[in-house]
Every structure is written in C-alpha cells, then in structure tokens.
Amino acid sequence: MSEQNISAPSKTADTSELSELKQQFAELERQTHSLRVALVVVAVCLAGFLALEVRRNGQALTLLRPQATQVAEASKAQDPIANKFLAQLMDYAKGHPDFGAVLGKYVQRQPGAPAPTTAPAATPASVKPAVATPTAAPKK
C-alpha cells in the first residue's frame, strides 16, 4: 500500500500547476499577438515612407534631368579642348623632366585612355644640387 501512495501524484498539485501553465500560455499568446500587430504597423509605416521617398525622388529627377542633359552636352563639347590642352602639357613635359614629374603626379588617366608618354620622374640619386655650399670650419 505504501507503493501506491508514493507513486500516485496529488491531483490538487497537478490541477494548480496545469492552470498556471495555461495562464502563462495565454499571456504569451497575447504578447505574440501584440508583437505581430506592432510588426505589421511598423512594416506598413516603412513601406509608406519608402513609397513617399520614391515619389519625391522621381519628381526631383524629372526637374533635374534637363539640367543634367545640358551639363553632359557641354562636357562633350569641351572634351576635345581639354584633351588638346593635356596633349600640349605632355609635349611640354617631354622637354622639361621636372614638369613631367609634376604632370605625372597630378594628371589622372581616364579608364581606357592610353598611358601618358612623359619623361620619367627624377629620382633622388639623379637630382643634382643647384649650388654646392662648402662648409667652413668655425673660426677660433
């Protein structure tokens, strides 16, 4: 008889524990529902904001498109002039190696353009001092 009393759980403990678990489950279910609603609200707000930004940027693009076209046309008209000037600078750099170093430092090639044929930059070993000043011994 003692084995039956030990192995048999008390029904009052089970019912109170079961009701407590049911309450916790119901509370979690309410919280998940609230979080889902909040997520839907945030997603709708974000979608609305992005749609508004698309509309505003589309309007701004239609206003700026004629100006951008004018700038592109002006750039196309000035490209030959700029290329001619750059070619003149490179010709000048062929005769003046000091200027070739400056030109190589500041002129950037565009992708696909041939490499500029400038004189090689002067290295520190090939640079000669302009005036050699002898150091005099201090007088006593």
KAZIPE-V585688 format. One record per backbone hydrogen bond with DSSP energy under -0.5 kcal/mol. NH is the residue of the N-H (numbers start at 1). CO is the residue of the C=O. E is the energy in kcal/mol with one decimal. If there is no record, write none. Layout:
nh = (NH	NH)
co = (CO	CO)
e = (E	E)
This chain:
nh = (5	6	7	8	9	14	15	16	17	18	19	20	21	22	23	24	25	26	27	28	29	30	31	32	33	34	35	36	37	38	39	40	41	42	43	44	45	46	47	48	49	50	51	52	53	54	55	56	57	58	59	60	61	62	63	64	65	68	69	70	71	72	73	74	75	76	77	78	79	80	82	83	84	85	86	87	88	89	90	91	92	93	94	95	95	96	100	101	102	103	104	105	106	107	108	113	118	126	127	133	134	136)
co = (1	2	3	4	7	10	11	12	13	14	15	16	17	18	19	20	21	22	23	24	25	26	27	28	29	30	31	32	33	34	35	36	37	38	39	40	41	42	43	44	45	46	47	48	49	50	51	52	53	54	55	56	57	58	59	60	61	64	65	66	67	68	69	70	71	72	73	74	75	76	78	79	80	81	82	83	84	85	86	87	88	89	90	91	92	92	96	97	98	99	100	101	102	103	106	110	116	123	123	131	132	134)
e = (-1.5	-1.5	-2.2	-1.4	-0.6	-1.4	-2.3	-1.9	-2.1	-2.7	-2.3	-1.9	-2.3	-2.2	-2.1	-2.2	-2.4	-2.4	-2.3	-2.4	-2.4	-2.1	-2.3	-2.6	-2.1	-2.4	-2.6	-2.3	-2.3	-2.5	-2.4	-2.2	-2.4	-2.5	-2.4	-2.4	-2.4	-2.5	-2.4	-2.5	-2.4	-2.6	-2.3	-2.2	-2.3	-2.3	-2.1	-2.5	-2.7	-2.1	-2.0	-2.3	-2.2	-1.9	-1.5	-2.0	-1.8	-2.5	-2.1	-2.0	-2.2	-2.3	-2.2	-2.3	-2.3	-2.2	-1.9	-1.8	-1.3	-0.6	-2.4	-2.7	-2.2	-2.2	-2.4	-2.2	-2.1	-2.2	-2.2	-2.3	-2.3	-2.1	-1.3	-0.9	-0.5	-1.0	-1.6	-1.5	-1.3	-3.0	-2.5	-1.4	-2.1	-2.4	-0.5	-2.2	-1.1	-0.9	-0.9	-0.6	-0.6	-0.6)
